[in-house]
Amino acid sequence: GKLVIATHNAGKLKEISALLAPYGLDCISAGSLGLPEPPETGTTFVQNALIKARAAAEASGLPALADDSGLSVAALDGRPGVYTADWAETRHFEGPPGRDWYMAMGKVEGMLQAKGADVPRDAWFSCVLALAWPDGEHAVYEGRVDGTLTWPPRGEMGFGYDPVFVPAGREQTFAEIAPEEKHRISHRADAFAKLVADQFGV
Ligand code: ITT
């Protein structure tokens, strides 16, 4: 069947398409349908993922999948968290890390360094996937990956904060790890495994 991917973030769209590839769905991006971006007025990943999925399902008349995600830093009491995208100058980053994302990553690093030289560098990515159907039914799945922040940024793959995030037990950043490997261990992969088990029974 058809599924609208309710994101305007090219990096996410690429990852969600790859993760959904085995399930034979006809994926349509919100951008290609010209769907508007609803304001993300929620204060949790779950609320914002549902806002985006419901808006896309209502506007398109098709089932829709949305992803709300972000980076949380332990020493910053979990910030930026749901406000991760807002901390960047540019929300829709494509391709290798550019100046705007470098500045956003630097903002997080600057706040961390302001806590002192030996501050713990623990961080985690969260991902909430929300499915919504035109009849109002919905489901949410939460994923997480723990790691540490490194500086300066390293690697050209992935998107967003990948160049500064080293997943637990690794030495490379997410931007230095091949996409297939990131898709095995990421917050998005964790949420996807739960979605697939629930929706496709595998
Ligand atoms: P949509 O709402 O259109 O999906 P967005 O970029 O605004 O796109 P969010 O509000 O969920 O999405 O913001 C999540 C931000 O968290 C995203 O812009 C990235 O900066 C970061 N992020 C999420 N997943 C990430 C990942 O796998 N790698 C690196 N950064 C990630």
py3Dmol code that shows the C-alpha trace and the ligand (Angstrom):
import py3Dmol

protein = """\
ATOM      1  CA  GLY A   1       0.000   0.000   0.000  1.00  0.00           C
ATOM      2  CA  LYS A   2       0.880   3.691  -0.129  1.00  0.00           C
ATOM      3  CA  LEU A   3       2.572   5.460   2.778  1.00  0.00           C
ATOM      4  CA  VAL A   4       3.331   9.175   3.096  1.00  0.00           C
ATOM      5  CA  ILE A   5       6.695   9.916   4.709  1.00  0.00           C
ATOM      6  CA  ALA A   6       5.841  13.065   6.648  1.00  0.00           C
ATOM      7  CA  THR A   7       9.256  14.719   6.819  1.00  0.00           C
ATOM      8  CA  HIS A   8      10.836  17.681   5.063  1.00  0.00           C
ATOM      9  CA  ASN A   9      14.325  16.638   6.196  1.00  0.00           C
ATOM     10  CA  ALA A  10      16.236  15.036   3.297  1.00  0.00           C
ATOM     11  CA  GLY A  11      18.589  13.095   5.589  1.00  0.00           C
ATOM     12  CA  LYS A  12      15.697  11.498   7.453  1.00  0.00           C
ATOM     13  CA  LEU A  13      13.806  10.745   4.242  1.00  0.00           C
ATOM     14  CA  LYS A  14      16.817   8.856   2.896  1.00  0.00           C
ATOM     15  CA  GLU A  15      17.196   6.803   6.086  1.00  0.00           C
ATOM     16  CA  ILE A  16      13.469   6.039   6.436  1.00  0.00           C
ATOM     17  CA  SER A  17      13.280   4.966   2.779  1.00  0.00           C
ATOM     18  CA  ALA A  18      16.243   2.610   3.282  1.00  0.00           C
ATOM     19  CA  LEU A  19      14.787   1.160   6.498  1.00  0.00           C
ATOM     20  CA  LEU A  20      11.371   0.605   4.832  1.00  0.00           C
ATOM     21  CA  ALA A  21      12.799  -0.813   1.584  1.00  0.00           C
ATOM     22  CA  PRO A  22      12.306  -4.498   2.539  1.00  0.00           C
ATOM     23  CA  TYR A  23       8.563  -4.061   3.150  1.00  0.00           C
ATOM     24  CA  GLY A  24       7.393  -3.304  -0.393  1.00  0.00           C
ATOM     25  CA  LEU A  25       5.495  -0.104   0.408  1.00  0.00           C
ATOM     26  CA  ASP A  26       4.934   2.661  -2.093  1.00  0.00           C
ATOM     27  CA  CYS A  27       6.552   5.554  -0.160  1.00  0.00           C
ATOM     28  CA  ILE A  28       5.627   9.108  -1.089  1.00  0.00           C
ATOM     29  CA  SER A  29       7.389  12.086   0.494  1.00  0.00           C
ATOM     30  CA  ALA A  30       5.388  14.924   2.053  1.00  0.00           C
ATOM     31  CA  GLY A  31       7.468  17.325  -0.037  1.00  0.00           C
ATOM     32  CA  SER A  32       6.506  15.696  -3.337  1.00  0.00           C
ATOM     33  CA  LEU A  33       2.810  15.987  -2.372  1.00  0.00           C
ATOM     34  CA  GLY A  34       3.305  19.651  -1.455  1.00  0.00           C
ATOM     35  CA  LEU A  35       2.049  19.014   2.088  1.00  0.00           C
ATOM     36  CA  PRO A  36       2.568  21.951   4.464  1.00  0.00           C
ATOM     37  CA  GLU A  37       4.760  21.592   7.571  1.00  0.00           C
ATOM     38  CA  PRO A  38       2.565  21.864  10.682  1.00  0.00           C
ATOM     39  CA  PRO A  39       4.036  23.881  13.569  1.00  0.00           C
ATOM     40  CA  GLU A  40       5.771  21.528  16.041  1.00  0.00           C
ATOM     41  CA  THR A  41       4.091  22.924  19.132  1.00  0.00           C
ATOM     42  CA  GLY A  42       4.529  19.824  21.312  1.00  0.00           C
ATOM     43  CA  THR A  43       6.961  19.578  24.199  1.00  0.00           C
ATOM     44  CA  THR A  44       7.804  15.890  23.674  1.00  0.00           C
ATOM     45  CA  PHE A  45       9.025  13.793  20.745  1.00  0.00           C
ATOM     46  CA  VAL A  46       5.781  11.783  20.911  1.00  0.00           C
ATOM     47  CA  GLN A  47       3.589  14.890  20.665  1.00  0.00           C
ATOM     48  CA  ASN A  48       5.525  16.339  17.742  1.00  0.00           C
ATOM     49  CA  ALA A  49       5.689  13.038  15.843  1.00  0.00           C
ATOM     50  CA  LEU A  50       1.900  12.681  16.204  1.00  0.00           C
ATOM     51  CA  ILE A  51       1.289  16.288  15.093  1.00  0.00           C
ATOM     52  CA  LYS A  52       3.277  15.648  11.899  1.00  0.00           C
ATOM     53  CA  ALA A  53       1.829  12.192  11.149  1.00  0.00           C
ATOM     54  CA  ARG A  54      -1.790  13.249  11.760  1.00  0.00           C
ATOM     55  CA  ALA A  55      -1.466  16.418   9.662  1.00  0.00           C
ATOM     56  CA  ALA A  56      -0.043  14.428   6.732  1.00  0.00           C
ATOM     57  CA  ALA A  57      -2.683  11.684   6.993  1.00  0.00           C
ATOM     58  CA  GLU A  58      -5.498  14.234   7.090  1.00  0.00           C
ATOM     59  CA  ALA A  59      -4.126  16.313   4.210  1.00  0.00           C
ATOM     60  CA  SER A  60      -3.339  13.339   1.961  1.00  0.00           C
ATOM     61  CA  GLY A  61      -6.058  10.844   2.879  1.00  0.00           C
ATOM     62  CA  LEU A  62      -3.292   8.223   3.125  1.00  0.00           C
ATOM     63  CA  PRO A  63      -1.509   6.536   6.036  1.00  0.00           C
ATOM     64  CA  ALA A  64       1.475   8.647   7.115  1.00  0.00           C
ATOM     65  CA  LEU A  65       4.710   8.049   9.006  1.00  0.00           C
ATOM     66  CA  ALA A  66       6.488  10.868  10.869  1.00  0.00           C
ATOM     67  CA  ASP A  67       9.793  10.950  12.731  1.00  0.00           C
ATOM     68  CA  ASP A  68      10.552  13.310  15.593  1.00  0.00           C
ATOM     69  CA  SER A  69      14.062  12.996  16.853  1.00  0.00           C
ATOM     70  CA  GLY A  70      16.879  14.821  18.552  1.00  0.00           C
ATOM     71  CA  LEU A  71      20.124  14.831  20.461  1.00  0.00           C
ATOM     72  CA  SER A  72      20.190  14.994  24.267  1.00  0.00           C
ATOM     73  CA  VAL A  73      23.302  15.813  26.289  1.00  0.00           C
ATOM     74  CA  ALA A  74      23.423  14.442  29.831  1.00  0.00           C
ATOM     75  CA  ALA A  75      25.479  17.339  31.244  1.00  0.00           C
ATOM     76  CA  LEU A  76      23.017  19.815  29.686  1.00  0.00           C
ATOM     77  CA  ASP A  77      20.038  18.169  31.429  1.00  0.00           C
ATOM     78  CA  GLY A  78      18.960  16.522  28.173  1.00  0.00           C
ATOM     79  CA  ARG A  79      19.107  19.611  25.969  1.00  0.00           C
ATOM     80  CA  PRO A  80      18.693  20.336  23.105  1.00  0.00           C
ATOM     81  CA  GLY A  81      16.329  17.301  22.964  1.00  0.00           C
ATOM     82  CA  VAL A  82      13.031  18.158  21.247  1.00  0.00           C
ATOM     83  CA  TYR A  83      14.546  21.522  20.309  1.00  0.00           C
ATOM     84  CA  THR A  84      17.489  20.039  18.400  1.00  0.00           C
ATOM     85  CA  ALA A  85      16.334  21.304  14.999  1.00  0.00           C
ATOM     86  CA  ASP A  86      15.601  24.768  16.421  1.00  0.00           C
ATOM     87  CA  TRP A  87      19.200  25.106  17.587  1.00  0.00           C
ATOM     88  CA  ALA A  88      20.391  25.057  14.010  1.00  0.00           C
ATOM     89  CA  GLU A  89      20.373  28.055  11.740  1.00  0.00           C
ATOM     90  CA  THR A  90      19.079  25.918   8.883  1.00  0.00           C
ATOM     91  CA  ARG A  91      16.552  23.154   9.455  1.00  0.00           C
ATOM     92  CA  HIS A  92      16.887  21.302   6.187  1.00  0.00           C
ATOM     93  CA  PHE A  93      20.452  20.228   5.782  1.00  0.00           C
ATOM     94  CA  GLU A  94      21.459  18.189   2.750  1.00  0.00           C
ATOM     95  CA  GLY A  95      24.847  16.753   1.872  1.00  0.00           C
ATOM     96  CA  PRO A  96      28.055  17.055   3.881  1.00  0.00           C
ATOM     97  CA  PRO A  97      28.127  19.238   6.971  1.00  0.00           C
ATOM     98  CA  GLY A  98      27.967  22.885   5.921  1.00  0.00           C
ATOM     99  CA  ARG A  99      28.574  26.068   7.824  1.00  0.00           C
ATOM    100  CA  ASP A 100      25.119  26.199   9.432  1.00  0.00           C
ATOM    101  CA  TRP A 101      25.291  22.731  10.863  1.00  0.00           C
ATOM    102  CA  TYR A 102      28.857  23.320  11.967  1.00  0.00           C
ATOM    103  CA  MET A 103      27.562  26.291  13.939  1.00  0.00           C
ATOM    104  CA  ALA A 104      24.751  24.238  15.478  1.00  0.00           C
ATOM    105  CA  MET A 105      27.135  21.466  16.496  1.00  0.00           C
ATOM    106  CA  GLY A 106      29.474  24.147  17.854  1.00  0.00           C
ATOM    107  CA  LYS A 107      26.700  25.631  19.973  1.00  0.00           C
ATOM    108  CA  VAL A 108      26.178  22.297  21.724  1.00  0.00           C
ATOM    109  CA  GLU A 109      29.934  21.866  22.139  1.00  0.00           C
ATOM    110  CA  GLY A 110      30.336  25.413  23.473  1.00  0.00           C
ATOM    111  CA  MET A 111      27.663  24.866  26.113  1.00  0.00           C
ATOM    112  CA  LEU A 112      29.251  21.564  27.085  1.00  0.00           C
ATOM    113  CA  GLN A 113      32.755  23.054  27.379  1.00  0.00           C
ATOM    114  CA  ALA A 114      31.360  25.895  29.483  1.00  0.00           C
ATOM    115  CA  LYS A 115      30.574  23.236  32.115  1.00  0.00           C
ATOM    116  CA  GLY A 116      34.300  22.592  32.566  1.00  0.00           C
ATOM    117  CA  ALA A 117      37.127  20.618  30.991  1.00  0.00           C
ATOM    118  CA  ASP A 118      36.266  17.286  32.614  1.00  0.00           C
ATOM    119  CA  VAL A 119      32.489  17.401  32.093  1.00  0.00           C
ATOM    120  CA  PRO A 120      30.991  13.991  31.141  1.00  0.00           C
ATOM    121  CA  ARG A 121      30.420  13.865  27.378  1.00  0.00           C
ATOM    122  CA  ASP A 122      27.560  11.315  27.464  1.00  0.00           C
ATOM    123  CA  ALA A 123      24.720  11.938  25.028  1.00  0.00           C
ATOM    124  CA  TRP A 124      21.935  10.070  23.298  1.00  0.00           C
ATOM    125  CA  PHE A 125      19.799  10.323  20.207  1.00  0.00           C
ATOM    126  CA  SER A 126      16.055   9.734  20.517  1.00  0.00           C
ATOM    127  CA  CYS A 127      13.653   8.910  17.714  1.00  0.00           C
ATOM    128  CA  VAL A 128       9.883   8.615  17.888  1.00  0.00           C
ATOM    129  CA  LEU A 129       8.111   7.230  14.845  1.00  0.00           C
ATOM    130  CA  ALA A 130       4.392   7.943  14.599  1.00  0.00           C
ATOM    131  CA  LEU A 131       2.014   6.234  12.211  1.00  0.00           C
ATOM    132  CA  ALA A 132      -1.355   7.866  11.582  1.00  0.00           C
ATOM    133  CA  TRP A 133      -4.268   6.753   9.441  1.00  0.00           C
ATOM    134  CA  PRO A 134      -6.914   9.024   7.886  1.00  0.00           C
ATOM    135  CA  ASP A 135      -9.563   7.532  10.214  1.00  0.00           C
ATOM    136  CA  GLY A 136      -7.686   8.873  13.261  1.00  0.00           C
ATOM    137  CA  GLU A 137      -6.018   5.650  14.345  1.00  0.00           C
ATOM    138  CA  HIS A 138      -2.361   6.021  15.338  1.00  0.00           C
ATOM    139  CA  ALA A 139       0.638   4.213  16.831  1.00  0.00           C
ATOM    140  CA  VAL A 140       3.977   5.413  18.220  1.00  0.00           C
ATOM    141  CA  TYR A 141       7.358   3.673  18.605  1.00  0.00           C
ATOM    142  CA  GLU A 142      10.325   5.021  20.577  1.00  0.00           C
ATOM    143  CA  GLY A 143      14.003   4.374  19.930  1.00  0.00           C
ATOM    144  CA  ARG A 144      17.282   5.478  21.498  1.00  0.00           C
ATOM    145  CA  VAL A 145      21.034   5.099  21.053  1.00  0.00           C
ATOM    146  CA  ASP A 146      23.601   6.066  23.692  1.00  0.00           C
ATOM    147  CA  GLY A 147      27.038   7.457  23.001  1.00  0.00           C
ATOM    148  CA  THR A 148      29.434  10.348  23.581  1.00  0.00           C
ATOM    149  CA  LEU A 149      30.093  13.663  21.890  1.00  0.00           C
ATOM    150  CA  THR A 150      33.423  14.317  20.199  1.00  0.00           C
ATOM    151  CA  TRP A 151      34.977  17.537  18.915  1.00  0.00           C
ATOM    152  CA  PRO A 152      35.883  18.568  16.208  1.00  0.00           C
ATOM    153  CA  PRO A 153      33.270  16.971  13.877  1.00  0.00           C
ATOM    154  CA  ARG A 154      34.482  13.960  11.850  1.00  0.00           C
ATOM    155  CA  GLY A 155      33.040  12.246   8.758  1.00  0.00           C
ATOM    156  CA  GLU A 156      30.943  13.071   5.716  1.00  0.00           C
ATOM    157  CA  MET A 157      28.121  10.496   5.865  1.00  0.00           C
ATOM    158  CA  GLY A 158      24.716  10.730   7.499  1.00  0.00           C
ATOM    159  CA  PHE A 159      23.212  14.103   8.419  1.00  0.00           C
ATOM    160  CA  GLY A 160      22.646  16.548  11.243  1.00  0.00           C
ATOM    161  CA  TYR A 161      24.748  15.883  14.339  1.00  0.00           C
ATOM    162  CA  ASP A 162      26.237  12.609  13.057  1.00  0.00           C
ATOM    163  CA  PRO A 163      29.800  14.062  12.807  1.00  0.00           C
ATOM    164  CA  VAL A 164      29.988  14.681  16.590  1.00  0.00           C
ATOM    165  CA  PHE A 165      28.228  11.536  17.883  1.00  0.00           C
ATOM    166  CA  VAL A 166      30.208   8.395  18.706  1.00  0.00           C
ATOM    167  CA  PRO A 167      27.857   5.486  19.500  1.00  0.00           C
ATOM    168  CA  ALA A 168      28.708   3.452  22.635  1.00  0.00           C
ATOM    169  CA  GLY A 169      31.362   0.799  22.049  1.00  0.00           C
ATOM    170  CA  ARG A 170      32.699   2.420  18.833  1.00  0.00           C
ATOM    171  CA  GLU A 171      35.441   4.846  17.934  1.00  0.00           C
ATOM    172  CA  GLN A 172      33.979   6.242  14.724  1.00  0.00           C
ATOM    173  CA  THR A 173      31.293   8.909  14.588  1.00  0.00           C
ATOM    174  CA  PHE A 174      27.932   8.159  12.938  1.00  0.00           C
ATOM    175  CA  ALA A 175      29.201  10.246   9.987  1.00  0.00           C
ATOM    176  CA  GLU A 176      32.188   7.856   9.601  1.00  0.00           C
ATOM    177  CA  ILE A 177      30.072   4.684   9.844  1.00  0.00           C
ATOM    178  CA  ALA A 178      28.542   3.257   6.623  1.00  0.00           C
ATOM    179  CA  PRO A 179      24.767   3.815   6.350  1.00  0.00           C
ATOM    180  CA  GLU A 180      24.028   0.055   6.536  1.00  0.00           C
ATOM    181  CA  GLU A 181      25.825  -0.071   9.873  1.00  0.00           C
ATOM    182  CA  LYS A 182      24.130   3.081  11.206  1.00  0.00           C
ATOM    183  CA  HIS A 183      20.806   1.452  10.219  1.00  0.00           C
ATOM    184  CA  ARG A 184      21.588  -1.478  12.505  1.00  0.00           C
ATOM    185  CA  ILE A 185      22.370   0.511  15.653  1.00  0.00           C
ATOM    186  CA  SER A 186      20.759   3.951  15.480  1.00  0.00           C
ATOM    187  CA  HIS A 187      17.858   5.417  17.468  1.00  0.00           C
ATOM    188  CA  ARG A 188      15.867   5.330  14.208  1.00  0.00           C
ATOM    189  CA  ALA A 189      16.710   1.643  13.696  1.00  0.00           C
ATOM    190  CA  ASP A 190      15.637   0.913  17.298  1.00  0.00           C
ATOM    191  CA  ALA A 191      12.251   2.593  16.766  1.00  0.00           C
ATOM    192  CA  PHE A 192      11.904   0.902  13.366  1.00  0.00           C
ATOM    193  CA  ALA A 193      12.464  -2.549  14.810  1.00  0.00           C
ATOM    194  CA  LYS A 194       9.515  -1.955  17.158  1.00  0.00           C
ATOM    195  CA  LEU A 195       7.320  -0.588  14.344  1.00  0.00           C
ATOM    196  CA  VAL A 196       8.124  -3.508  12.059  1.00  0.00           C
ATOM    197  CA  ALA A 197       7.479  -6.084  14.806  1.00  0.00           C
ATOM    198  CA  ASP A 198       4.107  -4.483  15.603  1.00  0.00           C
ATOM    199  CA  GLN A 199       2.905  -3.664  12.082  1.00  0.00           C
ATOM    200  CA  PHE A 200       4.436  -6.427   9.972  1.00  0.00           C
ATOM    201  CA  GLY A 201       4.912  -9.092  12.658  1.00  0.00           C
ATOM    202  CA  VAL A 202       8.588  -9.656  11.848  1.00  0.00           C
TER     203      VAL A 202
END
"""
ligand_1 = """\
31
ITT
P 10.909 17.078 9.941
O 10.233 17.646 11.151
O 10.416 17.647 8.654
O 10.932 15.580 9.947
P 13.291 18.205 11.198
O 14.715 18.288 10.791
O 12.618 19.479 11.607
O 12.482 17.505 9.994
P 13.022 17.211 13.922
O 12.144 18.327 14.337
O 12.660 15.836 14.371
O 13.128 17.131 12.337
O 14.504 17.540 14.354
C 15.392 16.515 14.576
C 16.809 17.029 14.473
O 17.630 16.110 15.242
C 17.341 16.947 13.054
O 17.143 18.156 12.364
C 18.810 16.621 13.293
O 19.510 17.784 13.579
C 18.805 15.794 14.560
N 18.830 14.366 14.239
C 17.795 13.477 14.282
N 18.188 12.267 13.894
C 19.497 12.370 13.605
C 20.458 11.467 13.127
O 20.159 10.200 12.835
N 21.693 11.913 12.939
C 22.011 13.186 13.189
N 21.166 14.114 13.612
C 19.903 13.714 13.819
"""
view = py3Dmol.view(width=600, height=400)
view.addModel(protein, "pdb")
view.setStyle({"model": 0}, {"cartoon": {"style": "trace"}})
view.addModel(ligand_1, "xyz")
view.setStyle({"model": 1}, {"stick": {}})
view.zoomTo()
view.show()
